[in-house]
Amino acid sequence: MTWWGRALYFLDKVANTLTGGKRWETISSRMGTCLESPDCPKAGKAVSRFLCGALHLIDKNHCHDAIERMRAELHQIKSEREA
């Protein structure tokens, strides 16, 4: 990942945390998780559907891929703690 890519990733995680998300999530993974969850509020689903749809035009399956990256990171952290 380039320097700019890492900087944007960091800002994404900070923005997500400041808006009530978990520290290991990005905004994209949070929106993707909302779309998959039956417990996500109706307004949250509408915003997530719109933003994930817009991101999909730029980067196909962006929100789904963000969820997969988040799960992989959590798995790696768990593995490192158990070692």
C-alpha positions as CSV (number, residue, x, y, z in Angstrom):
1,M,0.0,0.0,0.0
2,T,1.3,3.5,-0.9
3,W,1.9,6.2,1.7
4,W,-1.3,7.9,0.6
5,G,-3.2,4.6,0.8
6,R,-2.1,4.1,4.4
7,A,-2.9,7.7,5.3
8,L,-6.4,7.4,3.9
9,Y,-6.9,4.0,5.6
10,F,-5.9,5.6,8.9
11,L,-8.2,8.6,8.4
12,D,-11.0,6.2,7.6
13,K,-10.5,4.3,10.8
14,V,-10.3,7.5,12.9
15,A,-13.5,8.9,11.3
16,N,-15.3,5.6,11.9
17,T,-14.2,5.6,15.6
18,L,-15.2,9.2,16.1
19,T,-18.7,8.4,14.7
20,G,-19.2,5.5,17.1
21,G,-17.7,2.6,15.2
22,K,-15.4,0.0,16.6
23,R,-11.7,0.8,16.4
24,W,-11.0,-2.2,14.1
25,E,-13.6,-1.2,11.5
26,T,-13.5,1.1,8.6
27,I,-16.5,3.1,7.5
28,S,-16.9,0.8,4.5
29,S,-16.8,-2.4,6.6
30,R,-19.3,-0.9,9.0
31,M,-21.7,0.0,6.2
32,G,-21.3,-3.5,4.7
33,T,-21.9,-5.1,8.1
34,C,-25.0,-3.0,8.5
35,L,-26.4,-4.2,5.1
36,E,-25.9,-7.8,6.2
37,S,-27.4,-7.3,9.7
38,P,-31.1,-7.7,10.4
39,D,-30.6,-5.4,13.4
40,C,-29.3,-2.4,11.5
41,P,-31.8,0.5,11.7
42,K,-33.8,1.4,8.6
43,A,-32.1,4.7,8.1
44,G,-28.6,3.1,8.6
45,K,-29.5,0.6,5.9
46,A,-30.6,3.3,3.5
47,V,-27.4,5.4,4.0
48,S,-25.2,2.2,3.7
49,R,-27.0,1.0,0.6
50,F,-26.5,4.4,-1.1
51,L,-22.8,4.9,-0.1
52,C,-21.9,1.2,-0.8
53,G,-23.7,1.6,-4.2
54,A,-21.7,4.7,-5.0
55,L,-18.4,3.1,-3.9
56,H,-19.3,0.0,-6.1
57,L,-19.2,2.3,-9.2
58,I,-15.6,3.2,-8.3
59,D,-14.4,-0.1,-6.7
60,K,-16.5,-3.2,-7.4
61,N,-17.7,-4.9,-4.1
62,H,-15.9,-2.3,-2.0
63,C,-18.0,-2.8,1.1
64,H,-18.0,-6.6,1.0
65,D,-14.2,-6.6,0.4
66,A,-13.8,-4.2,3.4
67,I,-15.7,-6.7,5.6
68,E,-13.4,-9.5,4.4
69,R,-10.3,-7.4,5.1
70,M,-11.5,-6.5,8.6
71,R,-12.2,-10.2,9.4
72,A,-8.7,-11.2,8.2
73,E,-7.2,-8.5,10.3
74,L,-9.1,-9.6,13.4
75,H,-8.1,-13.2,12.7
76,Q,-4.4,-12.2,12.4
77,I,-4.6,-10.2,15.7
78,K,-6.2,-13.2,17.5
79,S,-3.6,-15.6,16.1
80,E,-0.8,-13.3,17.3
81,R,-2.2,-13.1,20.8
82,E,-2.6,-16.8,21.1
83,A,1.0,-17.4,19.9
